[in-house]
């Protein structure tokens, strides 16, 4: 009961904070509007029934605040999107889990000329409950990516991608293995109609852990991008993937897919579906075959009020390592209202439920969260 009283008190303080923020604008325009600086402040408070994502998980009241500064430049050949953010989290009954996470991102975009593309660079510290590891982890996540597109002839174009990622756990999670990934890929696009492209592509990805275990993935996929059917827009691709394990010499094969489509039912109601099927590597150095599906709906009740609802399910098969033979299945749902006073202030209240079924006893758990989030952007 004391936890809920603290949550209500924090919610009141959050409301006062955002009303104060509304009285002063932090938006800056210069260079005739081609350069812009935005500031976003947000606070959330809520109850999490399982902060460790395990069968022995504890519940707690969690308060999170963040400040984000964004820089946008739209002048010259290259556009710039940059951001720096700091997030502070506090646990009412488990102060040892409090966190302070910085985040940086930079994107350079070329949208004109024959060759277009982007370069992205991101880095952040992340504190979270990991359902695959059934504990809270703290890690640094670094990523870089290069994407280019070049039109070959009238209906054909080629894209190329290069990617690098590093997941490095801190001393708090020192028993976990770090992961480095390097990937490269290319797609051939065919403009079937003015609104729909057909595509086929290949990707190679190498993953290395801090314990010198290595795996290499080869995937071939095909799909469609743009207008799928009628009001359904987005991209869908599917194919087959092979993983080669360096240490054991094992080879695994499985289907692979990624999709993100949106259906605009009418001006007030939209539905978005996403699918991901891919190999992964856990911090315990197990290769996994993962599937996730999410369906999200947004309905605008009035000009300022809207309702959100979401469903999700998925599974993970552990193919080798210490967790070989483990299988996890999960289901989730969430809903809640949101309120938008104007372009500077938004509020939402969301309830979420997550249930995980696993052949590993520690991974059989459920999780309820109720979160009030207030955001002010200028």
C-alpha positions as semicolon CSV with decimal commas, in nm:
position;residue;x (nm);y (nm);z (nm)
1;X;0,000;0,000;0,000
2;X;0,288;0,239;0,078
3;X;0,420;0,187;-0,274
4;X;0,090;0,292;-0,431
5;X;0,074;0,602;-0,207
6;X;0,421;0,700;-0,325
7;X;0,316;0,643;-0,686
8;X;0,016;0,876;-0,647
9;X;0,234;1,143;-0,484
10;X;0,488;1,117;-0,764
11;X;0,213;1,147;-1,026
12;X;0,097;1,474;-0,869
13;X;0,452;1,608;-0,873
14;X;0,486;1,505;-1,240
15;X;0,176;1,703;-1,331
16;X;0,313;2,015;-1,159
17;X;0,646;1,973;-1,339
18;X;0,486;1,959;-1,684
19;X;0,256;2,255;-1,622
20;X;0,565;2,454;-1,527
21;X;0,746;2,339;-1,840
22;X;0,462;2,463;-2,058
23;X;0,519;2,822;-1,946
24;X;0,861;2,851;-2,112
25;X;0,955;2,758;-2,470
26;X;1,294;2,599;-2,537
27;X;1,259;2,581;-2,918
28;X;1,526;2,770;-3,115
29;X;1,518;2,847;-3,489
30;X;1,810;3,002;-3,676
31;X;1,957;3,026;-4,025
32;X;1,610;3,120;-4,156
33;X;1,453;2,810;-4,005
34;X;1,690;2,564;-4,170
35;X;1,846;2,484;-3,832
36;X;1,624;2,389;-3,539
37;X;1,681;2,292;-3,179
38;X;1,413;2,106;-2,980
39;X;1,394;2,012;-2,614
40;X;1,176;1,733;-2,476
41;X;1,116;1,665;-2,109
42;X;0,924;1,359;-1,992
43;X;0,837;1,198;-1,662
44;X;0,671;0,863;-1,600
45;X;0,557;0,694;-1,282
46;X;0,405;0,353;-1,241
47;X;0,399;0,009;-1,085
48;X;0,589;-0,292;-1,223
49;X;0,494;-0,628;-1,068
50;X;0,813;-0,806;-1,185
51;X;1,118;-0,583;-1,222
52;X;1,352;-0,882;-1,278
53;X;1,145;-1,071;-1,541
54;X;1,177;-1,404;-1,357
55;X;0,963;-1,641;-1,153
56;X;1,109;-1,488;-0,835
57;X;1,066;-1,131;-0,954
58;X;0,969;-0,850;-0,718
59;X;0,724;-0,567;-0,768
60;X;0,811;-0,201;-0,726
61;X;0,710;0,156;-0,804
62;X;0,933;0,299;-1,075
63;X;0,978;0,668;-1,152
64;X;1,164;0,774;-1,466
65;X;1,257;1,118;-1,595
66;X;1,438;1,217;-1,912
67;X;1,559;1,525;-2,094
68;X;1,627;1,513;-2,469
69;X;1,784;1,778;-2,692
70;X;1,749;1,744;-3,071
71;X;1,926;1,931;-3,348
72;X;1,784;1,926;-3,704
73;X;1,949;2,084;-4,007
74;X;1,792;2,103;-4,352
75;X;2,038;2,303;-4,558
76;X;2,280;2,198;-4,829
77;X;2,328;1,851;-4,970
78;X;2,340;1,664;-4,636
79;X;2,066;1,679;-4,373
80;X;2,157;1,634;-4,007
81;X;1,955;1,478;-3,724
82;X;2,131;1,476;-3,389
83;X;2,013;1,408;-3,036
84;X;2,146;1,373;-2,683
85;X;1,933;1,234;-2,401
86;X;1,968;1,156;-2,032
87;X;1,729;0,921;-1,850
88;X;1,714;0,882;-1,473
89;X;1,524;0,595;-1,309
90;X;1,436;0,539;-0,944
91;X;1,294;0,232;-0,765
92;X;1,098;0,284;-0,444
93;X;1,194;-0,044;-0,270
94;X;1,501;-0,152;-0,467
95;X;1,731;0,152;-0,477
96;X;2,025;-0,066;-0,585
97;X;1,851;-0,093;-0,925
98;X;1,836;0,286;-0,978
99;X;1,988;0,387;-1,309
100;X;2,122;0,686;-1,500
101;X;2,141;0,624;-1,875
102;X;2,283;0,867;-2,135
103;X;2,212;0,835;-2,507
104;X;2,361;0,991;-2,821
105;X;2,256;0,965;-3,187
106;X;2,363;1,119;-3,515
107;X;2,217;1,073;-3,863
108;X;2,346;1,223;-4,186
109;X;2,095;1,201;-4,472
110;X;2,130;1,260;-4,845
111;X;1,788;1,272;-5,014
112;X;1,867;1,437;-5,348
113;X;2,081;1,342;-5,644
114;X;2,120;1,009;-5,818
115;X;2,273;0,833;-5,516
116;X;2,085;0,872;-5,189
117;X;2,140;0,726;-4,844
118;X;2,222;0,780;-4,480
119;X;2,487;0,724;-4,217
120;X;2,379;0,659;-3,857
121;X;2,574;0,648;-3,533
122;X;2,416;0,569;-3,196
123;X;2,533;0,497;-2,845
124;X;2,344;0,449;-2,521
125;X;2,356;0,291;-2,179
126;X;2,057;0,066;-2,114
127;X;1,921;-0,068;-1,786
128;X;1,640;-0,321;-1,829
129;X;1,485;-0,651;-1,727
130;X;1,583;-0,913;-1,987
131;X;1,329;-1,200;-2,021
132;X;1,590;-1,418;-2,198
133;X;1,835;-1,386;-1,905
134;X;1,572;-1,347;-1,629
135;X;1,757;-1,066;-1,455
136;X;1,816;-0,695;-1,480
137;X;2,114;-0,604;-1,697
138;X;2,314;-0,287;-1,759
139;X;2,491;-0,252;-2,091
140;X;2,644;-0,010;-2,336
141;X;2,503;-0,035;-2,688
142;X;2,699;0,110;-2,980
143;X;2,588;0,092;-3,344
144;X;2,688;0,237;-3,680
145;X;2,519;0,192;-4,017
146;X;2,559;0,300;-4,378
147;X;2,270;0,273;-4,627
148;X;2,288;0,376;-4,994
149;X;2,050;0,350;-5,289
150;X;2,141;0,382;-5,655
151;X;1,899;0,366;-5,954
152;X;2,048;0,138;-6,221
153;X;1,794;0,188;-6,499
154;X;1,438;0,319;-6,513
155;X;1,267;0,043;-6,312
156;X;1,561;-0,110;-6,126
157;X;1,759;0,019;-5,828
158;X;2,018;-0,133;-5,596
159;X;2,066;-0,072;-5,225
160;X;2,361;-0,155;-5,005
161;X;2,398;-0,169;-4,627
162;X;2,688;-0,197;-4,385
163;X;2,635;-0,231;-4,012
164;X;2,832;-0,260;-3,689
165;X;2,703;-0,323;-3,339
166;X;2,857;-0,371;-2,995
167;X;2,671;-0,486;-2,684
168;X;2,899;-0,455;-2,379
169;X;2,781;-0,535;-2,028
170;X;2,901;-0,335;-1,730
171;X;3,065;-0,471;-1,413
172;X;2,719;-0,511;-1,264
173;X;2,653;-0,779;-1,530
174;X;3,013;-0,903;-1,559
175;X;2,917;-1,272;-1,583
176;X;2,751;-1,205;-1,920
177;X;2,929;-1,228;-2,255
178;X;2,962;-0,917;-2,471
179;X;2,854;-0,936;-2,836
180;X;2,996;-0,770;-3,148
181;X;2,819;-0,795;-3,486
182;X;2,924;-0,689;-3,835
183;X;2,684;-0,715;-4,129
184;X;2,662;-0,634;-4,499
185;X;2,378;-0,673;-4,745
186;X;2,232;-0,570;-5,077
187;X;1,881;-0,555;-5,229
188;X;1,760;-0,533;-5,587
189;X;1,437;-0,333;-5,623
190;X;1,200;-0,354;-5,921
191;X;0,936;-0,081;-5,959
192;X;0,638;-0,304;-6,040
193;X;0,401;-0,006;-6,029
194;X;0,433;0,359;-5,926
195;X;0,326;0,260;-5,570
196;X;0,473;-0,087;-5,530
197;X;0,828;-0,229;-5,547
198;X;0,933;-0,593;-5,559
199;X;1,266;-0,682;-5,401
200;X;1,517;-0,961;-5,350
201;X;1,822;-0,942;-5,126
202;X;2,114;-1,113;-4,953
203;X;2,271;-1,041;-4,613
204;X;2,575;-1,178;-4,432
205;X;2,625;-1,118;-4,060
206;X;2,908;-1,222;-3,831
207;X;2,863;-1,233;-3,452
208;X;3,152;-1,264;-3,205
209;X;3,128;-1,295;-2,827
210;X;3,385;-1,192;-2,568
211;X;3,454;-1,564;-2,510
212;X;3,569;-1,598;-2,873
213;X;3,262;-1,784;-2,995
214;X;3,171;-1,691;-3,351
215;X;2,872;-1,745;-3,579
216;X;2,804;-1,641;-3,937
217;X;2,454;-1,595;-4,082
218;X;2,362;-1,603;-4,453
219;X;2,008;-1,501;-4,552
220;X;1,827;-1,467;-4,883
221;X;1,489;-1,290;-4,883
222;X;1,230;-1,151;-5,121
223;X;0,931;-0,929;-5,072
224;X;0,728;-0,623;-5,155
225;X;0,747;-0,258;-5,042
226;X;0,502;0,031;-5,070
227;X;0,132;-0,031;-5,132
228;X;0,069;-0,394;-5,042
229;X;-0,307;-0,407;-5,113
230;X;-0,572;-0,135;-5,103
231;X;-0,511;0,067;-4,782
232;X;-0,237;-0,164;-4,657
233;X;0,107;0,000;-4,683
234;X;0,453;-0,094;-4,563
235;X;0,706;-0,366;-4,639
236;X;0,709;-0,745;-4,620
237;X;1,003;-0,974;-4,681
238;X;1,068;-1,343;-4,610
239;X;1,321;-1,609;-4,699
240;X;1,565;-1,862;-4,562
241;X;1,867;-1,823;-4,334
242;X;2,162;-2,043;-4,239
243;X;2,378;-2,002;-3,927
244;X;2,726;-2,154;-3,913
245;X;2,880;-2,194;-3,566
246;X;3,259;-2,155;-3,563
247;X;3,340;-2,327;-3,233
248;X;3,121;-2,636;-3,266
249;X;3,102;-2,654;-3,644
250;X;2,722;-2,686;-3,621
251;X;2,491;-2,549;-3,890
252;X;2,132;-2,438;-3,834
253;X;1,875;-2,348;-4,097
254;X;1,543;-2,168;-4,054
255;X;1,299;-1,931;-4,218
256;X;1,356;-1,559;-4,171
257;X;1,118;-1,268;-4,213
258;X;1,057;-0,903;-4,132
259;X;0,743;-0,701;-4,195
260;X;0,587;-0,372;-4,094
261;X;0,248;-0,279;-4,242
262;X;-0,013;-0,017;-4,158
263;X;-0,382;-0,024;-4,241
264;X;-0,556;0,313;-4,233
265;X;-0,913;0,196;-4,171
266;X;-1,033;0,557;-4,173
267;X;-0,910;0,898;-4,059
268;X;-0,953;0,806;-3,692
269;X;-0,856;0,439;-3,683
270;X;-0,520;0,283;-3,781
271;X;-0,380;-0,066;-3,727
272;X;-0,008;-0,153;-3,750
273;X;0,137;-0,503;-3,761
274;X;0,504;-0,604;-3,728
275;X;0,672;-0,944;-3,764
276;X;1,034;-1,046;-3,701
277;X;1,189;-1,392;-3,746
278;X;1,565;-1,409;-3,700
279;X;1,856;-1,583;-3,530
280;X;1,997;-1,428;-3,214
281;X;2,276;-1,476;-2,960
282;X;2,217;-1,449;-2,585
283;X;2,461;-1,322;-2,324
284;X;2,498;-1,685;-2,213
285;X;2,630;-1,752;-2,565
286;X;2,332;-1,957;-2,682
287;X;2,212;-1,929;-3,041
288;X;1,836;-1,873;-3,058
289;X;1,570;-1,886;-3,327
290;X;1,324;-1,606;-3,246
291;X;0,980;-1,506;-3,370
292;X;0,783;-1,200;-3,260
293;X;0,449;-1,062;-3,380
294;X;0,281;-0,740;-3,267
295;X;-0,050;-0,582;-3,360
296;X;-0,116;-0,222;-3,247
297;X;-0,433;-0,018;-3,293
298;X;-0,485;0,356;-3,246
299;X;-0,829;0,519;-3,241
300;X;-0,881;0,896;-3,218
301;X;-1,192;0,958;-3,008
302;X;-1,186;1,336;-3,035
303;X;-0,935;1,599;-3,138
304;X;-0,733;1,557;-2,817
305;X;-0,821;1,209;-2,692
306;X;-0,724;0,871;-2,836
307;X;-0,717;0,507;-2,733
308;X;-0,437;0,255;-2,784
309;X;-0,449;-0,126;-2,773
310;X;-0,182;-0,382;-2,855
311;X;-0,139;-0,760;-2,880
312;X;0,181;-0,960;-2,913
313;X;0,313;-1,313;-2,911
314;X;0,632;-1,497;-2,996
315;X;0,875;-1,773;-2,914
316;X;1,246;-1,846;-2,878
317;X;1,414;-2,182;-2,937
318;X;1,759;-2,225;-2,778
319;X;1,970;-2,418;-3,027
320;X;2,292;-2,477;-2,831
321;X;2,498;-2,367;-2,531
322;X;2,407;-2,411;-2,166
323;X;2,036;-2,351;-2,243
324;X;2,016;-2,605;-2,528
325;X;1,666;-2,751;-2,552
326;X;1,501;-2,455;-2,378
327;X;1,189;-2,316;-2,544
328;X;1,010;-1,994;-2,447
329;X;0,666;-1,875;-2,557
330;X;0,511;-1,544;-2,460
331;X;0,190;-1,348;-2,500
332;X;0,122;-0,984;-2,417
333;X;-0,148;-0,723;-2,437
334;X;-0,176;-0,357;-2,346
335;X;-0,420;-0,068;-2,367
336;X;-0,473;0,284;-2,247
337;X;-0,589;0,638;-2,326
338;X;-0,374;0,932;-2,431
339;X;-0,439;1,307;-2,424
340;X;-0,275;1,574;-2,641
341;X;-0,333;1,926;-2,512
342;X;-0,137;2,079;-2,801
343;X;0,184;2,018;-2,993
344;X;0,382;2,081;-2,672
345;X;0,215;1,850;-2,421
346;X;0,103;1,486;-2,426
347;X;-0,010;1,247;-2,153
348;X;-0,082;0,875;-2,156
349;X;-0,183;0,602;-1,912
350;X;-0,095;0,247;-2,017
351;X;-0,161;-0,092;-1,865
352;X;0,044;-0,387;-1,996
353;X;0,042;-0,759;-1,924
354;X;0,318;-1,004;-2,023
355;X;0,315;-1,382;-1,970
356;X;0,612;-1,609;-2,045
357;X;0,594;-1,989;-2,059
358;X;0,925;-2,174;-2,062
359;X;1,081;-2,517;-2,021
360;X;1,318;-2,341;-1,776
361;X;1,147;-2,295;-1,440
362;X;1,303;-1,955;-1,367
363;X;1,163;-1,819;-1,695
364;X;0,799;-1,899;-1,613
365;X;0,662;-1,562;-1,502
366;X;0,405;-1,294;-1,563
367;X;0,439;-0,918;-1,543
368;X;0,189;-0,634;-1,496
369;X;0,276;-0,268;-1,546
370;X;0,068;0,046;-1,505
371;X;0,243;0,365;-1,616
372;X;0,149;0,731;-1,634
373;X;0,368;0,921;-1,882
374;X;0,378;1,298;-1,938
375;X;0,580;1,463;-2,214
376;X;0,646;1,823;-2,310
377;X;0,830;1,909;-2,633
378;X;0,936;2,252;-2,750
